[in-house]
Amino acid sequence: QVQLVESGGGSVQPGGSLRLSCAASHYSDDSTYCMAWFRQAPGKSREGVAATCSGSSTIYYADSVKGRFTISRDTSKKNLYLQMNSLTPADSAVYYCAADGNLSLVFAISSSTRAPSESDFGNWGQGTQVTVSS
């Protein structure tokens, strides 16, 4: 069973930056082939923020974060990051790291045919809170 542990959340003023990290353990290459960041604000459904798959240069970003957030993985593929700049109160949420390798997800991300959904991922971290307020 893949274990994902997020860190780096916290409180920041509007316009500020945060960098989230996700460390994967007990994984196989297949189970972490695609990794993503989701977020969930109170009273709202969980939404995909950014996603990336090994072997593909295509990266998914939600329209709301394009140009402000950057997803990356280290060369070991064990760690996932989300650099968040120009944060606004609308970015406040619990941020989750997710991983999976199902073919539907790989195709969706690699070919940009659709956004990643919560049901695409079978492995989740516990979440880290991001609060943006003045």
N, C-alpha and C positions, 0 to 999 in steps of 0.2 A: 504494500500500500504506500503510495507516494505521500510524503509529508511535505507540506508547504508552510513556511513560517514567514509572515510579513513583518516588516519593521519600518520605522522612519516617519510614521504619522505624527501629528501634533497640531498645535494651534499656530496660525500665522495671520498676519494682517493682509487685507486686500492688496494685490500687487506683488506679494511675496512669493517665495519658492519653497518647495519641499522635494526631497528625493526619497521615494519609497523603494524598499528592497524586498525581495522574496527569495528565500533559500530553500532549495529542493533537496530532499534526501529520500533514501529507499525507493529510488525511481529506476525505471528502465528508459532507454532511449525512446521507446515507443510512447510511454506514458507521458513524457514531457516534450513530445515532438512539437506541439504548439503550446504556447503559454500566453496568458492574457491577464490584463487588469480589468476588473469590473468594479462598479461602485453602487452603493445603495443608500439613498437618503431616506430619512423618516417618511413613511407613508407612500413611498415610491417603489417601483419594481427595480430589480437589479439590472443595470445596463452595462454593456460592454464599452470600455473606454479605449483600450488599445490591445492589439494582439499581434503575435509574430509566430512563424513556424520555421523550424530548422530547414535549411536547404532552399528557402525562398527569400527573395529580396523584397517581396510585397509585405507591407505592414498595414494593418487596419488601424484607423483612428476614427473615433466618433467625431462628427462635425463640430460638436461643442468644444472639443479640445484641440483640434487641428491648429498647428502653429504655436501651441503653448506647451503641449506635453510631448515627451519623447520616451518611447519604450526601447529597451535594449537588453541584451543578454551577454554574459561574459563568455569567453571562448570555451569554458568547460561545460556550458549550457546548464550549469547547476543553479545559477543565480539570475534573477530577472529584476530589472529596475524600471522605475517610472520617474523621470524628471518632470516636475510640474512647475511651470513658471507662470507669471501673471495671474495668480490665483484670484478667484472671485468668490463671494459667498455662495454662489450657485455650485461651486465645486465641493462644498462641504458634504461629506458622506463617509460611510465606512467603505474602505477600499479593500478589495479581495484579490488575491492572486489565484489563478486557476491554470490547470494543465490537463492536456489530453492529447491523444494521437489518432482519434478516429478519422477515417478517410473523408467523411463528409466535411468535417471541420477543416482538414488540411486543404481540401479543394476550395472551400469557401474563402479561406484566407488567401491562399496562393493566387486564386483567379479573381479575387475581389467581387465575387458574385452576390455576396450577402454579408451582413454584419454577424459576428459571433453572438450566439445566444447562450443563456445560462444552461440550457439543456445539452449543449455541445460538450460540456466539461464534466468529468467525473471526479476530479480531484480539486479540492479547495483548501485554502488557508483559512485561518480564524478571523482574519480581517484586522485592519488598523484604521483608527479614526483620524480623519482630516477635518479640521474646523478652520474656516476662514471668516474672520470677523474683525471689526475695528473696535 
